[in-house]
Amino acid sequence: MSLFMVDSEKCKKDRICVDECPAQIIAMKDKQALPEPIHRAEDFCIQCGHCVAVCPYGALTHEAMSPEQCPPARKELLPDPEWVEHFLRFRRSIRTYKEKPVERETIARLIDIARYAPSGSNSQPVRWHVVYDRKEVRKLAGHVVGWMRYLIKEQYEFAMSLNMDRIVTAWDAGIDRICRGAPHVIVAHAPADDRAAPAACTIALSYLDLAASSFGLGTCWAGYFHAAATMWPPMRNAVDLPERHTCFGAMMIGYPKYTYHRLPLRNEPRITWR
Ligand SMILES: Cc1cc2nc3c(=O)[nH]c(=O)nc-3n(C[C@H](O)[C@H](O)[C@H](O)COP(=O)(O)O)c2cc1C
């Protein structure tokens, strides 16, 4: 099969696929010709499936996906702007969790949603590491505290500015300000030298964060966990990602103990118009 095929009975020669292809690998010789791949199209195609998804008639089948495999867009399921604004403003960082674990299937479903997040050149570099075992989460939080003790001892400026001494004191008193007692932590990782990976992992985790809120779950970015997992050898060893991979973000997840009743305020936007 060539990179894509066009059904001559369904195609209306409207050029939509030609116009929408991000890599500009679809051409029509003239107004009556069917769309076809340009020379070396397979070298430039990013397999985004836009050609398949944008055709109103289901006329184009890409080697990576057919119209039948791609679910139809359902306009009735799309939220209006007021709904979206409220949903986004309602999401909170959750720092007090119930004991109850999150079902593995639910976490798998969230990750399945998060994989539709955008990535540079559609490279989809994100891989997932779920620290599901609560004892393991606690152990890793202990490594983060070990890192903080080191930073404090060596008088690193950011240990002072982030008041890490208070976090360590809390830990010694049995209060976990690293993973906040969350039952699980989800890590997004990728090859350390992948230039698309930092943004891709951050966006994918944001997707997961927002999706989790709609499942009645609580999440919180695990910034200290992430920092220690990239910088502190005992933590890197304990997280145990594949060779040459690095952690590009981590998120606590669990059932929230409390409900928020209001939407807190934030700074006014600072915008430059030209
Ligand atoms: C990259 C990043 C790292 C964060 N790390 C932590 C963290 O380690 N611990 C924590 O309690 N909150 C962490 N947060 C949550 C922020 O404190 C929180 O987003 C902010 O206070 C706003 O609250 P909201 O998320 O409920 O709007 C982090 C947030 C981001 C975006």
The ligand as an SDF file (V2000), in Angstrom:
LIG
                    3D

 31 33  0  0  0  0  0  0  0  0999 V2000
    5.5080   22.2790   37.9160 C   0  0  0  0  0  0  0  0  0  0  0  0
    4.7240   22.3100   39.2260 C   0  0  0  0  0  0  0  0  0  0  0  0
    5.2680   21.7210   40.3500 C   0  0  0  0  0  0  0  0  0  0  0  0
    4.5580   21.7120   41.5470 C   0  0  0  0  0  0  0  0  0  0  0  0
    5.0690   21.0530   42.6090 N   0  0  0  0  0  0  0  0  0  0  0  0
    4.3530   20.9510   43.7520 C   0  0  0  0  0  0  0  0  0  0  0  0
    4.8250   20.1910   44.8680 C   0  0  0  0  0  0  0  0  0  0  0  0
    5.9150   19.5940   44.8240 O   0  0  0  0  0  0  0  0  0  0  0  0
    4.0650   20.1190   45.9760 N   0  0  0  0  0  0  0  0  0  0  0  0
    2.8530   20.7410   46.0520 C   0  0  0  0  0  0  0  0  0  0  0  0
    2.2000   20.6310   47.0740 O   0  0  0  0  0  0  0  0  0  0  0  0
    2.3570   21.4800   45.0150 N   0  0  0  0  0  0  0  0  0  0  0  0
    3.0650   21.5820   43.8680 C   0  0  0  0  0  0  0  0  0  0  0  0
    2.5700   22.2750   42.7970 N   0  0  0  0  0  0  0  0  0  0  0  0
    1.2380   22.8630   42.8740 C   0  0  0  0  0  0  0  0  0  0  0  0
    1.2360   24.3970   42.9250 C   0  0  0  0  0  0  0  0  0  0  0  0
    1.6480   24.8140   44.1970 O   0  0  0  0  0  0  0  0  0  0  0  0
   -0.1930   24.8510   42.5820 C   0  0  0  0  0  0  0  0  0  0  0  0
   -0.4300   24.5850   41.2320 O   0  0  0  0  0  0  0  0  0  0  0  0
   -0.4380   26.3200   42.8530 C   0  0  0  0  0  0  0  0  0  0  0  0
   -0.3160   26.6310   44.2170 O   0  0  0  0  0  0  0  0  0  0  0  0
   -1.8360   26.7560   42.3830 C   0  0  0  0  0  0  0  0  0  0  0  0
   -2.8460   25.9790   42.9980 O   0  0  0  0  0  0  0  0  0  0  0  0
   -3.9170   25.1980   42.0780 P   0  0  0  0  0  0  0  0  0  0  0  0
   -3.1350   24.1650   41.2840 O   0  0  0  0  0  0  0  0  0  0  0  0
   -4.8940   24.5680   43.0020 O   0  0  0  0  0  0  0  0  0  0  0  0
   -4.5340   26.2110   41.1620 O   0  0  0  0  0  0  0  0  0  0  0  0
    3.2800   22.3310   41.6120 C   0  0  0  0  0  0  0  0  0  0  0  0
    2.7470   22.9130   40.4580 C   0  0  0  0  0  0  0  0  0  0  0  0
    3.4380   22.9000   39.2790 C   0  0  0  0  0  0  0  0  0  0  0  0
    2.8140   23.4910   38.0420 C   0  0  0  0  0  0  0  0  0  0  0  0
  1  2  1  0
  2  3  1  0
  2 30  2  0
  3  4  2  0
  4  5  1  0
  4 28  1  0
  5  6  2  0
  6  7  1  0
  6 13  1  0
  7  8  2  0
  7  9  1  0
  9 10  1  0
 10 11  2  0
 10 12  1  0
 12 13  2  0
 13 14  1  0
 14 15  1  0
 14 28  1  0
 15 16  1  0
 16 17  1  0
 16 18  1  0
 18 19  1  0
 18 20  1  0
 20 21  1  0
 20 22  1  0
 22 23  1  0
 23 24  1  0
 24 25  2  0
 24 26  1  0
 24 27  1  0
 28 29  2  0
 29 30  1  0
 30 31  1  0
M  END
$$$$
